[in-house]
Amino acid sequence: MNNYFITDYPFSINQRKNSPLINFVNKGLRFLKTGYQVGQLDTSLDMSTVEQRINYYHLLEEVIAYNVPGDVVELGTFTGQCAALFQKVIELTGSDKKLHVYDTFATPFTFKGNVEHELMRNFDTAGLKQPVVHKGLFNETLPEGLPEKVAFAHIDCGFGGDPQEHKKVMLYCFEQLYPKLTKGAVCILMDYNDPKENGKTLDINPGVKLAFDEFFAGKPEKIVCLYGNQYQHAFFRKQ
Ligand SMILES: C[S@@+](CC[C@H](N)C(=O)[O-])C[C@H]1O[C@@H](n2cnc3c(N)ncnc32)[C@H](O)[C@@H]1O
């Protein structure tokens, strides 16, 4: 078992060839013996960074290794970059956890085509079992569509829109999901950004932190900010 798949298509960000400029930069990085190589990120289609996917891999693998009861859910799936990684970890570890994904599949960003079909195609290309798809707005699919118990959740429903609207959606997700999270369950929050923690002022979806601060005030769960390079994310563990 290895986690090299994280950087391969369709788990990786893109199939694009690096531009001559990036190849030149990488040559320079090799020459300087930095140990680093850079890749290109298309922020309208690449929804996670390699650093984030490494964090996702280890957090899900740990939840499975520690036998935290419950299934795996993703609220906001788009074409399934992260979802495919989650299913791959489930299959690599031989876990019987099921992956449930929730989305309207109606936000194309700059993708041209049917988002839901692309999700299914990506799973087929990766040779993975298809996830259980819950199509619709969260207030139509939750809480009925949620499994009885959840061991691992990824909430990723930002689209750079109005922070207050996004906060409302996040609060709804927290209200429905929180009671289903079992003790020890991990919940990852894409775009959670705390400039006090990481000094980064670029805040793509500030509604995430606004909702977390309101919902978790007085609750025992603590947020842990994770390094994600260009994108921010964090997680909490259910107490
Ligand atoms: C940033 S994308 C998710 C990226 C995905 N996790 C990945 O790995 O590629 C955000 C998704 O959230 C979905 N979304 C946002 N608000 C929603 C809502 N209220 N109900 C259902 N889906 C929603 C959008 O349709 C969009 O596909």
The ligand as an SDF file (V2000), in Angstrom:
LIG
                    3D

 27 29  0  0  0  0  0  0  0  0999 V2000
  -15.5780   23.6280   -4.3720 C   0  0  0  0  0  0  0  0  0  0  0  0
  -16.7700   22.5570   -5.0240 S   0  0  0  0  0  0  0  0  0  0  0  0
  -16.3830   21.0040   -4.3090 C   0  0  0  0  0  0  0  0  0  0  0  0
  -15.0810   20.4310   -4.7730 C   0  0  0  0  0  0  0  0  0  0  0  0
  -14.9100   18.9510   -4.4800 C   0  0  0  0  0  0  0  0  0  0  0  0
  -14.8740   18.6660   -3.0650 N   0  0  0  0  0  0  0  0  0  0  0  0
  -13.7010   18.3650   -5.1770 C   0  0  0  0  0  0  0  0  0  0  0  0
  -12.9510   17.6220   -4.5490 O   0  0  0  0  0  0  0  0  0  0  0  0
  -13.5160   18.6240   -6.3770 O   0  0  0  0  0  0  0  0  0  0  0  0
  -18.2060   23.0480   -4.1560 C   0  0  0  0  0  0  0  0  0  0  0  0
  -19.4330   22.2300   -4.4970 C   0  0  0  0  0  0  0  0  0  0  0  0
  -20.4310   22.4830   -3.5180 O   0  0  0  0  0  0  0  0  0  0  0  0
  -21.7030   22.3770   -4.1260 C   0  0  0  0  0  0  0  0  0  0  0  0
  -22.6820   23.1090   -3.3000 N   0  0  0  0  0  0  0  0  0  0  0  0
  -22.5740   24.3840   -2.8300 C   0  0  0  0  0  0  0  0  0  0  0  0
  -23.6630   24.7040   -2.1040 N   0  0  0  0  0  0  0  0  0  0  0  0
  -24.4810   23.6120   -2.1140 C   0  0  0  0  0  0  0  0  0  0  0  0
  -25.7670   23.3240   -1.5330 C   0  0  0  0  0  0  0  0  0  0  0  0
  -26.4250   24.2200   -0.7950 N   0  0  0  0  0  0  0  0  0  0  0  0
  -26.3070   22.0980   -1.7410 N   0  0  0  0  0  0  0  0  0  0  0  0
  -25.6390   21.1690   -2.4970 C   0  0  0  0  0  0  0  0  0  0  0  0
  -24.4260   21.3880   -3.0710 N   0  0  0  0  0  0  0  0  0  0  0  0
  -23.8500   22.5900   -2.8840 C   0  0  0  0  0  0  0  0  0  0  0  0
  -21.4830   22.9840   -5.5100 C   0  0  0  0  0  0  0  0  0  0  0  0
  -22.4450   22.5060   -6.4300 O   0  0  0  0  0  0  0  0  0  0  0  0
  -20.0500   22.5770   -5.8510 C   0  0  0  0  0  0  0  0  0  0  0  0
  -20.0180   21.4400   -6.6800 O   0  0  0  0  0  0  0  0  0  0  0  0
  1  2  1  0
  2  3  1  0
  2 10  1  0
  3  4  1  0
  4  5  1  0
  5  6  1  0
  5  7  1  0
  7  8  2  0
  7  9  1  0
 10 11  1  0
 11 12  1  0
 11 26  1  0
 12 13  1  0
 13 14  1  0
 13 24  1  0
 14 15  1  0
 14 23  1  0
 15 16  2  0
 16 17  1  0
 17 18  1  0
 17 23  2  0
 18 19  1  0
 18 20  2  0
 20 21  1  0
 21 22  2  0
 22 23  1  0
 24 25  1  0
 24 26  1  0
 26 27  1  0
M  CHG  2   2   1   9  -1
M  END
$$$$
